[in-house]
Amino acid sequence: MLSDRDYMSGRPRHSYRHPSGRETSIILPLIIANVVVFLFTMADAGRRGPGLIDVLALSSYGVRHYQLWRLGTYMFVHGGFSHILWNMWGLYLFGRLVESRIGPRRFLQLYFTSGIIGGVVWLLFNWNSPIPVVGASGGVFGVMMAAAMMFPNHMIMLLLPPIPMRLKTFVAVYAGIQVVMSISTAQHRGGGIAYIAHLGGLLGAFVYMRWLLGRPGPHRAARTGLREWWKKRRAAAKHRRFDNLDGDRPSPDDDEGDTPLSVEVDRILDKIGREGLSSLTPAEKRTLDRARERLRGGRPGGL
């Protein structure tokens, strides 16, 4: 089974740790929150009139009336025991793997980004539908996508049929199934599963992992380019400072001859690092004094 794999039961090499040294996790609180909401909605189901599930579920009617909280609350509502069971099982198995690598804070961002984008995509295709959508599947599918992007070659064992499969292949096949089922549901106007929201969750995780966690993308490229530009500028300024020293030549009574002053300063600094300041000769000390005066602006060309 998937839970028997070593990468599921153990902690990856680069696992997240709380600064205090104690590992924390957001997965169990998420599962508890889902279960608590599920119990409340089940207890409220027998009442007449609008119930709790009608307030929390995502619907185009609610969004049109500025009830934007539904984009987050619908992820904690489930339509039955098997619905919440499979979602929480997937959240636990794949969530442990992902959270151990990116930490609880970013995992929570990933989870809600996937779920919210899944809800938005569902709305785009169901804007005129009176039927609401519920479930954490968008967020769970996002976690699956993140796991496949970070651990693409990890092997998992399917339950039915019991065959081994790479994680990236598993997610690709699952995504393909969701596409086919979404098309089929749209054509027949039936089905009680929001397959398009699952695809939205996969898309949300892909965007999050690419743009916000350092994968190649315009946001990361711009930030990296700016950092590299600043480093090069600082290095060039440092070299210019020492290049300006080359306008000076050591005096004839020095041991350095015609060696450029910047090169001689580098050699002397290396010597100090190896043997200490006391190892310098009088000529080397004079060379450092001359360089110090030049850098302070005591002579023309100094900085």
Secondary structure as UniProt FT lines:
FT   HELIX           2..4
FT   HELIX           6..9
FT   TURN            13..14
FT   TURN            19..20
FT   HELIX           27..44
FT   TURN            45..46
FT   HELIX           52..56
FT   HELIX           60..64
FT   TURN            65..66
FT   TURN            68..69
FT   HELIX           70..73
FT   HELIX           74..76
FT   HELIX           81..125
FT   TURN            127..128
FT   HELIX           137..150
FT   TURN            152..153
FT   STRAND          155..157
FT   STRAND          164..166
FT   HELIX           167..188
FT   HELIX           195..211
FT   HELIX           218..243
FT   HELIX           244..247
FT   TURN            252..253
FT   TURN            257..258
FT   HELIX           261..275
FT   HELIX           277..279
FT   HELIX           282..296
FT   TURN            300..301
//
